[in-house]
Amino acid sequence: AAGATSLLFVYSLDYARTRLANDAKNAKSGGDRQFNGLVDVYRKTLASDGIAGLYRGFMPSVTGIIVYRGLYFGLYDSIKPVVLVGSLEGNFLASFLLGWTVTTTAGVASYPLDTIRRRMMMTSGEAVKYKSSLDAASQIIAKEGTKSLFKGAGANILRGVAGAGVLSIYDQVQLLMFGKAFKGGS
């Protein structure tokens, strides 16, 4: 709930950042710029779509966070006591590799929701292209195939190194501070 609440406050900034990045990309390839900065994104979006325009793609974003975080923590806490035992217990590299596997799995599983979110964001200022997140997903799959939902996921796999590091360092800090790694549950 805290993640969704904080997202409610920062989502319009993510929307503006995404629109500005896409605008700059279009300008580099010879197109005209649509926006002249952050304030202009807000002004034009509010004029064309109202407040709802700043939140297109919000629900797939919230759902994506739930899927990602659920898998990230759920898989790590479930697999760790089974895999990191014996000589692997307390091993930073083993913990890191498990963390990277978990972050990669969570990232790939939630990536289609991020694709849908970005596509919905990019339709602001146009006639309503997607009636809902499910409609967006079905249109994308029908026109471009299922693989298109995963375009760019490779970069997420590389970004997963940071998430893996966080899990591994957390385990090492637990060992240093308490003499044992957090086991979950009790």
C-alpha positions, 0 to 999 in steps of 0.5 A: 500500500505504501508503494502505491501511495507514493507512486500516486504522488510521483507518477506524474513526474514519471509520466513527464520524464517518459514524454520528454525522453520520447520527445527528445528521441523524436527530435534527434531523428528529425521530428519536431519537438512536442514539448519545451520542458517539464512545465510544458508537458504538464500544461499541454497534457492538462489542456488536452486530457485533464488530470487523467492524462497525467495518470494514463498507465497508472494501474499497470504500474501499480500492478507491476510493482506488486508483481515485482516486489512479491516475486522479489521478496517471496522467491528470495525468502522461499528459495534461500533456506533451501539453496543457501545451506551447508557450504553456501550458507553465508557465501556472498557470491552464492547469495548474489547469484541467487539474488540476481536470479530472483531479480531477473525472474521478477523483472521479466515477469513484471516487464510486460506491465511496464511496457503496457504502462509506457504505451498508455503514457504515450497516448496522452494527448491523442484520441483514447487508443486503449480502453483499459490495460487489458485492451492495451495488452490485447492490441499490442499482442494482436499487432506486434506479437507477444515478444513486443511486450518484452522489448527492452527487458535485457536492460532490466536483467543488467539492472538486476545486478543492483537488486541482487547486491542489495539482497546479498549485502543485507544478508552479509550485514545480518551475519556481521550484526547478529551472527546469522542471516535472517531466516524469515518467518519468526 
